[in-house]
Amino acid sequence: MSDRVLYVLVCGSPIARDVGILVDLAQRDGWEVCVITTPDGRKFVDTDALRAQTGHHVRSYYKNPGDEDLLPPADAMIVAPATVNTVNKWAAGITDTLVLGLLVEAYGFSTPTVVVPYTNRVMATHPTLHDSMAKIRSWGVQVLYGDDVMRLGGPGQNDKFRSQFPWRRALQAVNAQVAADNRVEPGARS
């Protein structure tokens, strides 16, 4: 196992079916990967395949009080794909899913975090989404969003852009954040 742990946080989007691509890329870069999904995100992933790929259970729910942690602590996080719902709740500090609880804690731990918001172009016009992304950016989270990152389709049409999802770019961004943090604080673990 690697000494660097990456949490891949997955939301309820059909793009989530391809999260194994990110897991593979991260493992090639030397990360130990843990996948955590929102309850709706879990509907789109193959938990058995991801468990076999990562060696960890795919978590979706808070553990019971007193239960042992099943996953090692995160050194970095990537939220991909991130739905409008998750981005807006995160910006508001809402922790009604395990993914959101981890993201809120990540701020307190100064955990390097990259988010790839993904929705259809109609939902993407809502001003609250843009306000939420600006707020999250102000916390030092790298937000990968816009036509230069990935085009959005209309409602029900995002599958035509599925092969363009920026899994590699998200990983490169988190690797750069971790490298920058290590230059600032040698040997520090977030």
Protein Blocks (a to p, Z undefined) as FASTA:
>chain_A
ZZbdcdddddddfklmmmmmmmmmmmmnopacdddddfklmmmpcfklmmmmnopacdfb
dcdehiacfbdcdfbdcdddddfklmmmmmnopafbfklmmmmmmmmnopacdddddddf
klmmpmklmmmmmmmmmnopacdedjkloccddehilmmmmmmpckklmmmmmmmmmmmm
mmmmghiaZZ
